[in-house]
């Protein structure tokens, strides 16, 4: 861990205090886990404070931890199912920071950061569309990648691989129609047939 990351971690603890749930200064950048209810206030500080000046949001994505940790001996995940991860860049200080905020399982929601960073607009719409995460205060929160009549959120771990419905153009009705999925399971692994006695 570099001394600059350690110094930033200490200053973040000083400025954000109890808003920080956890901090990890190992790796290539500082990771701060922020309380959901304090998230917008913390982001404003990270953007406006002279020692931070994280003036660009470079990425934002949703995460579904439904099956996280099931392969380990400890068993299933502990804690909330959903999170949003943000990557910020300070051009002035040439530094990056990663933020994570955990959300409720029943109705995952967090404050929108579009008023702080305009680049969040489509990222938040994508997380809403793919994960069903609501961003309070977003100016136009609607689907961006799926159809308006689409059911569910395809990046959730419990979303069926084949989906719920399929759409096609019906020439008789002269419009797009939705129907139950008609995909039948099939074997996609080719069989290898070897002659007996093949010594290769």
C-alpha positions in Angstrom: 0.0 0.0 0.0 1.4 3.4 -1.0 1.7 6.2 1.5 -0.6 8.4 -0.6 -3.4 5.9 -0.3 -2.8 5.6 3.4 -2.9 9.4 3.8 -6.1 9.6 1.8 -7.7 6.9 3.9 -6.8 8.8 7.1 -8.1 12.1 5.8 -11.3 10.4 4.6 -11.9 9.0 8.1 -11.4 12.4 9.5 -13.8 14.1 7.1 -16.5 11.5 6.7 -16.3 9.9 10.1 -19.3 7.7 11.0 -20.5 7.7 7.3 -17.7 5.2 6.6 -18.7 1.6 7.4 -15.4 0.1 6.3 -12.2 1.1 4.5 -9.7 -1.0 2.6 -6.5 0.7 1.7 -4.9 -2.4 0.3 -4.7 -3.0 -3.5 -4.4 -0.4 -6.2 -6.9 2.2 -4.8 -8.8 3.1 -1.6 -12.1 1.4 -1.1 -14.7 3.1 1.1 -17.9 1.4 2.1 -20.4 4.2 2.9 -23.7 4.2 4.8 -26.7 4.4 2.4 -28.3 7.2 4.3 -25.1 9.3 4.2 -24.1 8.5 0.7 -25.0 11.7 -1.1 -23.4 13.9 1.6 -20.2 11.8 1.5 -20.0 12.1 -2.3 -20.4 15.8 -2.2 -17.5 16.0 0.2 -15.4 13.8 -2.0 -16.1 16.1 -5.0 -15.8 19.5 -3.3 -13.1 19.1 -0.6 -9.7 20.5 -1.8 -7.8 17.5 -0.6 -10.1 15.2 -2.6 -11.5 16.9 -5.7 -12.9 13.7 -7.2 -14.4 15.7 -10.1 -15.1 12.7 -12.4 -17.3 9.6 -12.0 -15.7 7.1 -14.4 -17.9 4.1 -13.7 -20.9 2.9 -11.6 -22.4 -0.6 -11.5 -24.8 -2.7 -9.6 -23.8 -5.9 -7.9 -25.9 -8.9 -6.8 -24.3 -10.9 -4.0 -27.1 -13.6 -4.0 -24.7 -16.5 -4.4 -21.5 -14.9 -3.1 -19.5 -17.2 -0.9 -21.6 -20.3 -1.4 -18.5 -22.2 -2.7 -16.6 -21.5 0.5 -16.7 -23.5 3.7 -18.4 -20.6 5.5 -21.5 -21.1 3.3 -23.9 -18.5 2.0 -23.3 -14.8 2.0 -23.7 -12.6 5.1 -25.3 -9.2 4.8 -27.3 -7.4 2.1 -27.8 -8.8 -1.3 -27.4 -5.7 -3.5 -24.7 -3.0 -3.7 -23.7 -0.2 -6.0 -20.0 0.4 -6.8 -18.6 3.8 -7.9 -15.2 4.7 -9.3 -14.1 8.3 -9.0 -11.1 10.1 -10.5 -9.4 13.3 -9.3 -7.7 14.9 -12.3 -5.9 17.5 -10.2 -4.4 15.0 -7.7 -4.2 12.0 -10.2 -5.9 9.7 -7.8 -8.7 7.2 -7.9 -11.1 5.9 -5.3 -13.7 3.2 -5.2 -17.0 3.5 -3.2 -19.5 0.8 -2.3 -22.9 1.2 -0.8 -25.0 -1.7 0.3 -28.8 -1.6 -0.2 -31.8 -3.3 1.2 -32.9 -6.7 -0.3 -36.6 -6.0 -0.7 -36.4 -2.6 -2.5 -32.8 -1.6 -3.3 -32.5 2.1 -3.5 -29.9 4.9 -3.1 -29.7 8.6 -3.8 -28.8 9.6 -7.4 -25.5 11.3 -7.9 -26.5 12.8 -11.3 -26.4 16.4 -9.8 -22.8 15.8 -8.7 -21.6 14.0 -11.8 -23.6 14.2 -15.0 -21.9 11.0 -16.3 -23.9 9.0 -13.7 -27.2 9.5 -15.7 -26.9 6.5 -18.0 -25.0 4.4 -15.6 -27.8 4.7 -13.1 -30.4 3.9 -15.7 -28.4 0.7 -16.6 -28.2 -0.4 -13.0 -32.0 0.3 -12.7 -32.7 -1.7 -15.8 -30.4 -4.7 -15.2 -30.6 -5.0 -11.4 -33.8 -3.1 -10.4 -31.9 -0.6 -8.2 -33.8 2.7 -7.8 -31.9 6.0 -7.7 -33.8 8.6 -5.8 -33.8 12.0 -7.5 -32.7 10.7 -10.9 -34.2 13.0 -13.6 -35.4 10.2 -16.0 -35.1 6.8 -14.4 -36.4 4.3 -17.0 -35.1 1.3 -18.9 -32.2 1.9 -21.2 -31.2 -1.5 -22.6 -34.3 -3.7 -22.5 -37.7 -3.2 -24.1 -40.4 -1.2 -22.3 -42.5 -4.3 -21.7 -39.6 -6.3 -20.4 -40.4 -8.3 -17.2 -37.7 -8.5 -14.5 -34.0 -7.5 -14.3 -31.7 -9.7 -16.3 -28.5 -9.3 -14.2 -30.1 -10.5 -11.0 -28.7 -13.9 -10.1 -32.2 -15.5 -9.8 -33.3 -14.3 -13.3 -33.9 -17.3 -15.6 -31.2 -17.7 -18.3 -33.9 -18.1 -21.0 -36.0 -15.2 -19.6 -39.7 -15.1 -19.1 -41.1 -14.1 -22.5 -39.9 -13.8 -26.0 -41.0 -11.3 -28.6 -41.5 -11.6 -32.4 -43.1 -9.8 -35.2 -46.5 -11.2 -36.1 -47.2 -10.5 -39.8 -50.9 -11.2 -39.4 -51.3 -8.8 -36.5 -48.7 -6.5 -38.0 -47.1 -5.8 -34.7 -44.7 -7.2 -32.1 -46.2 -9.8 -29.9 -45.0 -11.3 -26.6 -45.2 -15.1 -26.0 -44.0 -17.5 -23.3 -40.5 -18.7 -23.9 -40.4 -21.7 -26.3 -36.8 -22.6 -26.0 -36.3 -26.3 -25.4 -33.2 -27.7 -23.6 -30.6 -29.0 -26.0 -27.2 -30.5 -25.8 -24.6 -28.1 -27.1 -21.4 -30.1 -26.3 -20.4 -32.2 -29.4 -19.9 -35.8 -28.8 -16.5 -37.3 -29.6 -16.6 -40.7 -31.2 -13.4 -42.6 -31.2 -12.7 -45.8 -32.9 -11.6 -48.7 -30.7 -8.0 -49.3 -30.6 -7.2 -45.7 -31.6 -3.7 -45.1 -30.1 -3.5 -41.5 -31.1 
